[in-house]
Amino acid sequence: MSQTAHYTILGPIDAEIIFVSTKKSILFVRMEIKTPMKKSESNKLDKLWREKVKERDEHKCRVCGSTSYVNAHHVVGRRNHQVRWILDNGIALCSGCHTFKTRSAHQDPQWFINWWESTYPERTKKVSELKNRLDKPDYDKLLEYLTFL
Ligand SMILES: [Zn+2]
């Protein structure tokens, strides 16, 4: 599971207070590591997310229209938790368009991204806005969002 670190600068602190031996000021930098979501929580969200993506896409591959072996693909990879459970970051693909064809999301990611961006410009915009946020994804809100969609 990925962790994102962000840095909070607490400001210049008089070093004399902290380190009696030096007169220099220092910048105290605190590193805050995000607590990873519990495995059971992320599994539950993953399952819901896959169901909702396929439901929205009518259980059809959005590239070729096939209805067999349809998977929910993450456009921006699952390691990015800001968009991992956002429907706009998902797309239903058959196993061929997902993985097996030469021209598939996994074998030709550049082709896939170009196709996705030109097919879904609104989703592209939303996902790129969300993916770089630094706040922690809220498990309860995501669950609510995916459940009552
Ligand atoms: Zn397909």
Backbone and ligand atoms as CSV (ligand in chain L), in Angstrom:
chain,resi,resn,atom,element,x,y,z
A,1,MET,N,N,0.848,-1.200,0.000
A,1,MET,CA,C,0.000,0.000,0.000
A,1,MET,C,C,0.880,1.245,0.000
A,2,SER,N,N,0.496,2.211,-0.783
A,2,SER,CA,C,1.358,3.397,-0.871
A,2,SER,C,C,1.077,4.356,0.269
A,3,GLN,N,N,2.083,5.119,0.619
A,3,GLN,CA,C,1.920,6.156,1.630
A,3,GLN,C,C,2.414,7.444,1.014
A,4,THR,N,N,1.712,8.521,1.320
A,4,THR,CA,C,2.163,9.808,0.832
A,4,THR,C,C,2.663,10.591,2.019
A,5,ALA,N,N,3.831,11.153,1.883
A,5,ALA,CA,C,4.336,11.987,2.975
A,5,ALA,C,C,4.128,13.438,2.591
A,6,HIS,N,N,3.707,14.256,3.516
A,6,HIS,CA,C,3.780,15.679,3.236
A,6,HIS,C,C,4.477,16.360,4.383
A,7,TYR,N,N,5.038,17.502,4.101
A,7,TYR,CA,C,5.935,18.141,5.044
A,7,TYR,C,C,5.298,19.406,5.567
A,8,THR,N,N,5.272,19.509,6.882
A,8,THR,CA,C,4.726,20.712,7.495
A,8,THR,C,C,5.851,21.465,8.164
A,9,ILE,N,N,6.043,22.687,7.718
A,9,ILE,CA,C,7.110,23.476,8.327
A,9,ILE,C,C,6.516,24.250,9.493
A,10,LEU,N,N,7.026,23.998,10.653
A,10,LEU,CA,C,6.462,24.621,11.842
A,10,LEU,C,C,7.057,25.991,12.126
A,11,GLY,N,N,8.007,26.393,11.333
A,11,GLY,CA,C,8.555,27.743,11.475
A,11,GLY,C,C,9.901,27.761,12.165
A,12,PRO,N,N,10.586,28.896,12.043
A,12,PRO,CA,C,11.905,29.004,12.679
A,12,PRO,C,C,11.764,28.977,14.203
A,13,ILE,N,N,12.564,28.193,14.809
A,13,ILE,CA,C,12.504,28.068,16.260
A,13,ILE,C,C,13.844,28.482,16.830
A,14,ASP,N,N,13.824,29.238,17.873
A,14,ASP,CA,C,15.077,29.656,18.501
A,14,ASP,C,C,15.802,28.426,19.026
A,15,ALA,N,N,16.955,28.188,18.410
A,15,ALA,CA,C,17.687,26.971,18.748
A,15,ALA,C,C,18.147,26.950,20.196
A,16,GLU,N,N,18.267,28.120,20.763
A,16,GLU,CA,C,18.730,28.146,22.159
A,16,GLU,C,C,17.747,27.431,23.085
A,17,ILE,N,N,16.511,27.490,22.709
A,17,ILE,CA,C,15.499,26.823,23.529
A,17,ILE,C,C,15.641,25.308,23.434
A,18,ILE,N,N,15.940,24.868,22.192
A,18,ILE,CA,C,15.994,23.422,21.981
A,18,ILE,C,C,17.391,22.853,22.249
A,19,PHE,N,N,18.354,23.528,21.655
A,19,PHE,CA,C,19.725,23.045,21.827
A,19,PHE,C,C,20.508,24.104,22.588
A,20,VAL,N,N,20.757,23.863,23.785
A,20,VAL,CA,C,21.419,24.842,24.648
A,20,VAL,C,C,22.811,25.187,24.134
A,21,SER,N,N,23.435,24.234,23.448
A,21,SER,CA,C,24.821,24.430,23.040
A,21,SER,C,C,25.004,25.300,21.806
A,22,THR,N,N,23.949,25.580,21.044
A,22,THR,CA,C,24.140,26.379,19.832
A,22,THR,C,C,23.257,27.621,19.849
A,23,LYS,N,N,23.719,28.666,19.181
A,23,LYS,CA,C,22.965,29.921,19.120
A,23,LYS,C,C,22.199,30.050,17.800
A,24,LYS,N,N,22.408,29.069,16.886
A,24,LYS,CA,C,21.792,29.161,15.554
A,24,LYS,C,C,20.302,28.851,15.595
A,25,SER,N,N,19.560,29.534,14.754
A,25,SER,CA,C,18.151,29.185,14.587
A,25,SER,C,C,18.041,27.997,13.643
A,26,ILE,N,N,17.034,27.221,13.820
A,26,ILE,CA,C,16.832,26.106,12.884
A,26,ILE,C,C,15.390,26.089,12.403
A,27,LEU,N,N,15.187,25.427,11.328
A,27,LEU,CA,C,13.830,25.147,10.871
A,27,LEU,C,C,13.492,23.745,11.342
A,28,PHE,N,N,12.435,23.647,12.093
A,28,PHE,CA,C,12.038,22.322,12.542
A,28,PHE,C,C,11.066,21.742,11.531
A,29,VAL,N,N,11.408,20.622,10.966
A,29,VAL,CA,C,10.557,20.011,9.941
A,29,VAL,C,C,9.963,18.716,10.487
A,30,ARG,N,N,8.673,18.677,10.474
A,30,ARG,CA,C,7.988,17.485,10.959
A,30,ARG,C,C,7.487,16.681,9.763
A,31,MET,N,N,7.728,15.430,9.764
A,31,MET,CA,C,7.244,14.614,8.661
A,31,MET,C,C,6.008,13.850,9.109
A,32,GLU,N,N,4.976,14.002,8.343
A,32,GLU,CA,C,3.737,13.337,8.693
A,32,GLU,C,C,3.444,12.239,7.674
A,33,ILE,N,N,3.471,11.020,8.122
A,33,ILE,CA,C,3.185,9.896,7.220
A,33,ILE,C,C,1.699,9.576,7.341
A,34,LYS,N,N,1.064,9.457,6.218
A,34,LYS,CA,C,-0.361,9.126,6.270
A,34,LYS,C,C,-0.561,7.701,6.759
A,35,THR,N,N,-1.529,7.538,7.629
A,35,THR,CA,C,-1.842,6.192,8.108
A,35,THR,C,C,-2.516,5.431,6.976
A,36,PRO,N,N,-1.976,4.302,6.587
A,36,PRO,CA,C,-2.640,3.572,5.514
A,36,PRO,C,C,-4.003,3.076,5.983
A,37,MET,N,N,-4.904,3.022,5.047
A,37,MET,CA,C,-6.237,2.521,5.345
A,37,MET,C,C,-6.144,1.044,5.714
A,38,LYS,N,N,-7.039,0.591,6.569
A,38,LYS,CA,C,-7.056,-0.838,6.907
A,38,LYS,C,C,-7.338,-1.664,5.663
A,39,LYS,N,N,-6.686,-2.825,5.596
A,39,LYS,CA,C,-6.831,-3.711,4.439
A,39,LYS,C,C,-8.309,-4.062,4.186
A,40,SER,N,N,-9.026,-4.367,5.261
A,40,SER,CA,C,-10.430,-4.769,5.088
A,40,SER,C,C,-11.263,-3.618,4.517
A,41,GLU,N,N,-10.916,-2.393,4.915
A,41,GLU,CA,C,-11.639,-1.227,4.398
A,41,GLU,C,C,-11.344,-1.018,2.923
A,42,SER,N,N,-10.077,-1.106,2.544
A,42,SER,CA,C,-9.763,-0.861,1.142
A,42,SER,C,C,-10.300,-1.984,0.260
A,43,ASN,N,N,-10.314,-3.217,0.781
A,43,ASN,CA,C,-10.904,-4.314,0.002
A,43,ASN,C,C,-12.383,-4.088,-0.275
A,44,LYS,N,N,-13.075,-3.613,0.756
A,44,LYS,CA,C,-14.504,-3.365,0.623
A,44,LYS,C,C,-14.761,-2.273,-0.422
A,45,LEU,N,N,-13.952,-1.202,-0.334
A,45,LEU,CA,C,-14.094,-0.118,-1.310
A,45,LEU,C,C,-13.732,-0.587,-2.716
A,46,ASP,N,N,-12.669,-1.386,-2.841
A,46,ASP,CA,C,-12.257,-1.892,-4.153
A,46,ASP,C,C,-13.401,-2.672,-4.812
A,47,LYS,N,N,-14.038,-3.517,-4.005
A,47,LYS,CA,C,-15.111,-4.367,-4.522
A,47,LYS,C,C,-16.294,-3.511,-5.000
A,48,LEU,N,N,-16.671,-2.550,-4.161
A,48,LEU,CA,C,-17.770,-1.649,-4.527
A,48,LEU,C,C,-17.427,-0.850,-5.774
A,49,TRP,N,N,-16.206,-0.342,-5.799
A,49,TRP,CA,C,-15.758,0.472,-6.928
A,49,TRP,C,C,-15.846,-0.330,-8.238
A,50,ARG,N,N,-15.357,-1.569,-8.213
A,50,ARG,CA,C,-15.406,-2.421,-9.423
A,50,ARG,C,C,-16.848,-2.634,-9.878
A,51,GLU,N,N,-17.725,-2.935,-8.901
A,51,GLU,CA,C,-19.130,-3.151,-9.247
A,51,GLU,C,C,-19.748,-1.920,-9.889
A,52,LYS,N,N,-19.503,-0.744,-9.277
A,52,LYS,CA,C,-20.132,0.491,-9.756
A,52,LYS,C,C,-19.591,0.935,-11.108
A,53,VAL,N,N,-18.299,0.711,-11.336
A,53,VAL,CA,C,-17.726,1.080,-12.632
A,53,VAL,C,C,-18.362,0.230,-13.729
A,54,LYS,N,N,-18.470,-1.076,-13.469
A,54,LYS,CA,C,-19.051,-1.968,-14.487
A,54,LYS,C,C,-20.538,-1.671,-14.702
A,55,GLU,N,N,-21.206,-1.380,-13.607
A,55,GLU,CA,C,-22.630,-1.028,-13.686
A,55,GLU,C,C,-22.825,0.228,-14.547
A,56,ARG,N,N,-22.050,1.267,-14.252
A,56,ARG,CA,C,-22.148,2.510,-15.022
A,56,ARG,C,C,-21.877,2.254,-16.501
A,57,ASP,N,N,-20.902,1.399,-16.788
A,57,ASP,CA,C,-20.527,1.132,-18.172
A,57,ASP,C,C,-21.327,-0.012,-18.794
A,58,GLU,N,N,-22.421,-0.381,-18.139
A,58,GLU,CA,C,-23.356,-1.407,-18.626
A,58,GLU,C,C,-22.688,-2.743,-18.932
A,59,HIS,N,N,-21.671,-3.069,-18.135
A,59,HIS,CA,C,-20.962,-4.347,-18.263
A,59,HIS,C,C,-20.472,-4.606,-19.680
A,60,LYS,N,N,-20.073,-3.520,-20.326
A,60,LYS,CA,C,-19.580,-3.596,-21.697
A,60,LYS,C,C,-18.202,-2.964,-21.772
A,61,CYS,N,N,-17.321,-3.542,-22.558
A,61,CYS,CA,C,-16.021,-2.909,-22.785
A,61,CYS,C,C,-16.252,-1.593,-23.512
A,62,ARG,N,N,-15.750,-0.520,-22.958
A,62,ARG,CA,C,-15.966,0.807,-23.559
A,62,ARG,C,C,-15.133,1.027,-24.807
A,63,VAL,N,N,-14.130,0.174,-25.031
A,63,VAL,CA,C,-13.316,0.333,-26.240
A,63,VAL,C,C,-13.941,-0.429,-27.409
A,64,CYS,N,N,-14.251,-1.724,-27.193
A,64,CYS,CA,C,-14.697,-2.535,-28.339
A,64,CYS,C,C,-16.149,-3.005,-28.226
A,65,GLY,N,N,-16.785,-2.791,-27.062
A,65,GLY,CA,C,-18.187,-3.175,-26.922
A,65,GLY,C,C,-18.424,-4.610,-26.470
A,66,SER,N,N,-17.363,-5.383,-26.307
A,66,SER,CA,C,-17.526,-6.781,-25.876
A,66,SER,C,C,-18.138,-6.853,-24.480
A,67,THR,N,N,-18.925,-7.914,-24.243
A,67,THR,CA,C,-19.520,-8.088,-22.915
A,67,THR,C,C,-18.912,-9.288,-22.185
A,68,SER,N,N,-17.875,-9.891,-22.771
A,68,SER,CA,C,-17.284,-11.022,-22.036
A,68,SER,C,C,-15.999,-10.625,-21.308
A,69,TYR,N,N,-15.823,-11.204,-20.138
A,69,TYR,CA,C,-14.665,-10.947,-19.279
A,69,TYR,C,C,-14.399,-9.454,-19.086
A,70,VAL,N,N,-15.426,-8.775,-18.614
A,70,VAL,CA,C,-15.280,-7.328,-18.421
A,70,VAL,C,C,-14.661,-7.029,-17.046
A,71,ASN,N,N,-13.613,-6.244,-17.038
A,71,ASN,CA,C,-12.933,-5.816,-15.801
A,71,ASN,C,C,-13.096,-4.318,-15.622
A,72,ALA,N,N,-12.950,-3.876,-14.371
A,72,ALA,CA,C,-12.887,-2.438,-14.109
A,72,ALA,C,C,-11.417,-2.047,-14.028
A,73,HIS,N,N,-11.006,-1.143,-14.905
A,73,HIS,CA,C,-9.605,-0.724,-14.972
A,73,HIS,C,C,-9.420,0.642,-14.320
A,74,HIS,N,N,-8.325,0.786,-13.569
A,74,HIS,CA,C,-7.969,2.097,-13.004
A,74,HIS,C,C,-7.163,2.875,-14.035
A,75,VAL,N,N,-7.620,4.049,-14.410
A,75,VAL,CA,C,-6.874,4.856,-15.372
A,75,VAL,C,C,-5.586,5.353,-14.698
A,76,VAL,N,N,-5.741,6.067,-13.582
A,76,VAL,CA,C,-4.571,6.386,-12.747
A,76,VAL,C,C,-4.451,5.224,-11.770
A,77,GLY,N,N,-3.280,4.627,-11.692
A,77,GLY,CA,C,-3.071,3.385,-10.940
A,77,GLY,C,C,-3.557,3.400,-9.497
A,78,ARG,N,N,-3.819,2.219,-8.980
A,78,ARG,CA,C,-4.373,2.056,-7.644
A,78,ARG,C,C,-3.508,2.610,-6.530
A,79,ARG,N,N,-2.241,2.793,-6.788
A,79,ARG,CA,C,-1.376,3.332,-5.738
A,79,ARG,C,C,-1.767,4.745,-5.341
A,80,ASN,N,N,-2.438,5.442,-6.249
A,80,ASN,CA,C,-2.918,6.785,-5.912
A,80,ASN,C,C,-4.272,6.672,-5.212
A,81,HIS,N,N,-4.241,6.860,-3.899
A,81,HIS,CA,C,-5.468,6.693,-3.123
A,81,HIS,C,C,-6.465,7.825,-3.292
A,82,GLN,N,N,-6.002,8.967,-3.789
A,82,GLN,CA,C,-6.930,10.083,-3.983
A,82,GLN,C,C,-7.964,9.760,-5.056
A,83,VAL,N,N,-7.592,8.937,-6.005
A,83,VAL,CA,C,-8.535,8.624,-7.087
A,83,VAL,C,C,-8.826,7.128,-7.225
A,84,ARG,N,N,-8.276,6.336,-6.306
A,84,ARG,CA,C,-8.453,4.876,-6.408
A,84,ARG,C,C,-9.920,4.459,-6.375
A,85,TRP,N,N,-10.747,5.199,-5.629
A,85,TRP,CA,C,-12.162,4.804,-5.498
A,85,TRP,C,C,-13.100,5.817,-6.126
A,86,ILE,N,N,-12.574,6.614,-7.046
A,86,ILE,CA,C,-13.398,7.594,-7.742
A,86,ILE,C,C,-13.863,6.957,-9.054
A,87,LEU,N,N,-15.171,7.006,-9.288
A,87,LEU,CA,C,-15.688,6.334,-10.490
A,87,LEU,C,C,-15.131,6.898,-11.783
A,88,ASP,N,N,-14.912,8.215,-11.794
A,88,ASP,CA,C,-14.372,8.831,-13.008
A,88,ASP,C,C,-12.989,8.294,-13.361
A,89,ASN,N,N,-12.324,7.674,-12.404
A,89,ASN,CA,C,-11.015,7.089,-12.676
A,89,ASN,C,C,-11.124,5.619,-13.112
A,90,GLY,N,N,-12.338,5.167,-13.334
A,90,GLY,CA,C,-12.506,3.775,-13.730
A,90,GLY,C,C,-13.128,3.642,-15.098
A,91,ILE,N,N,-12.886,2.502,-15.723
A,91,ILE,CA,C,-13.469,2.238,-17.039
A,91,ILE,C,C,-13.613,0.718,-17.209
A,92,ALA,N,N,-14.742,0.308,-17.755
A,92,ALA,CA,C,-14.936,-1.121,-17.991
A,92,ALA,C,C,-14.244,-1.519,-19.291
A,93,LEU,N,N,-13.401,-2.531,-19.187
A,93,LEU,CA,C,-12.679,-3.024,-20.361
A,93,LEU,C,C,-12.758,-4.553,-20.398
A,94,CYS,N,N,-12.842,-5.116,-21.602
A,94,CYS,CA,C,-12.775,-6.569,-21.710
A,94,CYS,C,C,-11.322,-6.987,-21.470
A,95,SER,N,N,-11.111,-8.285,-21.235
A,95,SER,CA,C,-9.744,-8.705,-20.899
A,95,SER,C,C,-8.758,-8.410,-22.039
A,96,GLY,N,N,-9.266,-8.432,-23.290
A,96,GLY,CA,C,-8.402,-8.097,-24.425
A,96,GLY,C,C,-7.949,-6.655,-24.391
A,97,CYS,N,N,-8.912,-5.742,-24.269
A,97,CYS,CA,C,-8.580,-4.312,-24.266
A,97,CYS,C,C,-7.900,-3.891,-22.961
A,98,HIS,N,N,-8.092,-4.695,-21.925
A,98,HIS,CA,C,-7.461,-4.399,-20.638
A,98,HIS,C,C,-6.003,-4.834,-20.657
A,99,THR,N,N,-5.760,-6.084,-21.083
A,99,THR,CA,C,-4.432,-6.671,-20.874
A,99,THR,C,C,-3.829,-7.373,-22.087
A,100,PHE,N,N,-4.642,-8.135,-22.839
A,100,PHE,CA,C,-4.047,-9.096,-23.753
A,100,PHE,C,C,-3.704,-8.587,-25.148
A,101,LYS,N,N,-4.495,-7.651,-25.662
A,101,LYS,CA,C,-4.182,-7.165,-27.021
A,101,LYS,C,C,-2.927,-6.296,-26.996
A,102,THR,N,N,-2.269,-6.233,-28.132
A,102,THR,CA,C,-1.113,-5.350,-28.256
A,102,THR,C,C,-1.542,-3.925,-27.961
A,103,ARG,N,N,-2.722,-3.580,-28.489
A,103,ARG,CA,C,-3.277,-2.277,-28.188
A,103,ARG,C,C,-4.269,-2.425,-27.035
A,104,SER,N,N,-3.735,-2.426,-25.820
A,104,SER,CA,C,-4.581,-2.548,-24.624
A,104,SER,C,C,-4.039,-1.595,-23.564
A,105,ALA,N,N,-4.855,-1.409,-22.515
A,105,ALA,CA,C,-4.463,-0.444,-21.486
A,105,ALA,C,C,-3.120,-0.794,-20.853
A,106,HIS,N,N,-2.854,-2.083,-20.661
A,106,HIS,CA,C,-1.597,-2.457,-20.009
A,106,HIS,C,C,-0.415,-2.582,-20.957
A,107,GLN,N,N,-0.685,-2.976,-22.194
A,107,GLN,CA,C,0.455,-3.144,-23.117
A,107,GLN,C,C,0.805,-1.880,-23.878
A,108,ASP,N,N,-0.148,-0.992,-24.009
A,108,ASP,CA,C,0.123,0.263,-24.720
A,108,ASP,C,C,-0.524,1.425,-23.948
A,109,PRO,N,N,0.032,1.729,-22.758
A,109,PRO,CA,C,-0.591,2.735,-21.891
A,109,PRO,C,C,-0.740,4.106,-22.559
A,110,GLN,N,N,0.195,4.461,-23.425
A,110,GLN,CA,C,0.101,5.776,-24.069
A,110,GLN,C,C,-1.086,5.840,-25.021
A,111,TRP,N,N,-1.242,4.775,-25.778
A,111,TRP,CA,C,-2.418,4.714,-26.668
A,111,TRP,C,C,-3.690,4.800,-25.839
A,112,PHE,N,N,-3.725,4.036,-24.723
A,112,PHE,CA,C,-4.928,4.007,-23.904
A,112,PHE,C,C,-5.252,5.382,-23.322
A,113,ILE,N,N,-4.236,6.045,-22.777
A,113,ILE,CA,C,-4.445,7.367,-22.174
A,113,ILE,C,C,-4.951,8.363,-23.224
A,114,ASN,N,N,-4.373,8.300,-24.413
A,114,ASN,CA,C,-4.845,9.200,-25.485
A,114,ASN,C,C,-6.310,8.932,-25.811
A,115,TRP,N,N,-6.657,7.656,-25.890
A,115,TRP,CA,C,-8.045,7.279,-26.182
A,115,TRP,C,C,-8.957,7.788,-25.067
A,116,TRP,N,N,-8.550,7.547,-23.829
A,116,TRP,CA,C,-9.387,7.917,-22.675
A,116,TRP,C,C,-9.571,9.436,-22.586
A,117,GLU,N,N,-8.464,10.155,-22.759
A,117,GLU,CA,C,-8.537,11.619,-22.651
A,117,GLU,C,C,-9.413,12.234,-23.731
A,118,SER,N,N,-9.348,11.665,-24.944
A,118,SER,CA,C,-10.165,12.253,-25.997
A,118,SER,C,C,-11.620,11.781,-25.917
A,119,THR,N,N,-11.832,10.611,-25.321
A,119,THR,CA,C,-13.203,10.109,-25.186
A,119,THR,C,C,-13.915,10.737,-23.991
A,120,TYR,N,N,-13.166,10.960,-22.903
A,120,TYR,CA,C,-13.759,11.472,-21.662
A,120,TYR,C,C,-13.014,12.702,-21.142
A,121,PRO,N,N,-13.114,13.815,-21.858
A,121,PRO,CA,C,-12.361,15.003,-21.415
A,121,PRO,C,C,-12.769,15.505,-20.027
A,122,GLU,N,N,-14.054,15.366,-19.683
A,122,GLU,CA,C,-14.519,15.830,-18.366
A,122,GLU,C,C,-13.912,14.991,-17.242
A,123,ARG,N,N,-13.904,13.685,-17.461
A,123,ARG,CA,C,-13.325,12.786,-16.451
A,123,ARG,C,C,-11.828,13.044,-16.311
A,124,THR,N,N,-11.182,13.255,-17.434
A,124,THR,CA,C,-9.746,13.534,-17.417
A,124,THR,C,C,-9.456,14.738,-16.536
A,125,LYS,N,N,-10.270,15.784,-16.704
A,125,LYS,CA,C,-10.088,17.016,-15.951
A,125,LYS,C,C,-10.291,16.749,-14.454
A,126,LYS,N,N,-11.370,16.063,-14.126
A,126,LYS,CA,C,-11.693,15.820,-12.721
A,126,LYS,C,C,-10.621,14.965,-12.047
A,127,VAL,N,N,-10.215,13.905,-12.724
A,127,VAL,CA,C,-9.219,13.006,-12.129
A,127,VAL,C,C,-7.880,13.720,-11.945
A,128,SER,N,N,-7.506,14.548,-12.929
A,128,SER,CA,C,-6.213,15.217,-12.766
A,128,SER,C,C,-6.267,16.269,-11.656
A,129,GLU,N,N,-7.442,16.830,-11.390
A,129,GLU,CA,C,-7.566,17.757,-10.263
A,129,GLU,C,C,-7.453,17.026,-8.933
A,130,LEU,N,N,-8.067,15.850,-8.868
A,130,LEU,CA,C,-8.111,15.110,-7.603
A,130,LEU,C,C,-6.810,14.390,-7.250
A,131,LYS,N,N,-6.097,13.960,-8.266
A,131,LYS,CA,C,-5.014,13.010,-7.970
A,131,LYS,C,C,-3.840,13.586,-7.188
A,132,ASN,N,N,-3.686,14.888,-7.226
A,132,ASN,CA,C,-2.544,15.467,-6.508
A,132,ASN,C,C,-2.891,16.078,-5.160
A,133,ARG,N,N,-4.121,15.876,-4.716
A,133,ARG,CA,C,-4.490,16.408,-3.401
A,133,ARG,C,C,-3.708,15.714,-2.295
A,134,LEU,N,N,-3.475,16.433,-1.211
A,134,LEU,CA,C,-2.651,15.866,-0.144
A,134,LEU,C,C,-3.452,15.397,1.064
A,135,ASP,N,N,-4.728,15.738,1.098
A,135,ASP,CA,C,-5.498,15.305,2.272
A,135,ASP,C,C,-5.765,13.805,2.219
A,136,LYS,N,N,-6.028,13.241,3.375
A,136,LYS,CA,C,-6.265,11.805,3.434
A,136,LYS,C,C,-7.630,11.461,2.870
A,137,PRO,N,N,-7.711,10.390,2.078
A,137,PRO,CA,C,-9.041,9.974,1.631
A,137,PRO,C,C,-9.858,9.550,2.854
A,138,ASP,N,N,-11.102,9.937,2.888
A,138,ASP,CA,C,-11.969,9.646,4.026
A,138,ASP,C,C,-12.749,8.356,3.743
A,139,TYR,N,N,-12.431,7.315,4.478
A,139,TYR,CA,C,-13.034,6.003,4.244
A,139,TYR,C,C,-14.563,6.054,4.285
A,140,ASP,N,N,-15.100,6.701,5.319
A,140,ASP,CA,C,-16.560,6.711,5.481
A,140,ASP,C,C,-17.258,7.442,4.348
A,141,LYS,N,N,-16.667,8.567,3.947
A,141,LYS,CA,C,-17.269,9.330,2.843
A,141,LYS,C,C,-17.221,8.552,1.544
A,142,LEU,N,N,-16.087,7.879,1.307
A,142,LEU,CA,C,-15.962,7.085,0.086
A,142,LEU,C,C,-16.981,5.953,0.071
A,143,LEU,N,N,-17.147,5.337,1.231
A,143,LEU,CA,C,-18.095,4.230,1.330
A,143,LEU,C,C,-19.512,4.714,1.028
A,144,GLU,N,N,-19.829,5.883,1.575
A,144,GLU,CA,C,-21.151,6.459,1.357
A,144,GLU,C,C,-21.334,6.797,-0.127
A,145,TYR,N,N,-20.314,7.427,-0.689
A,145,TYR,CA,C,-20.347,7.831,-2.097
A,145,TYR,C,C,-20.542,6.628,-3.011
A,146,LEU,N,N,-19.818,5.551,-2.740
A,146,LEU,CA,C,-19.915,4.378,-3.611
A,146,LEU,C,C,-21.189,3.566,-3.360
A,147,THR,N,N,-21.668,3.590,-2.140
A,147,THR,CA,C,-22.852,2.804,-1.819
A,147,THR,C,C,-24.128,3.433,-2.373
A,148,PHE,N,N,-24.219,4.762,-2.236
A,148,PHE,CA,C,-25.482,5.415,-2.609
A,148,PHE,C,C,-25.455,6.097,-3.958
A,149,LEU,N,N,-24.483,5.768,-4.744
A,149,LEU,CA,C,-24.327,6.359,-6.061
A,149,LEU,C,C,-25.555,6.097,-6.943
L,1,ZN,ZN,ZN,-12.606,-4.628,-25.458
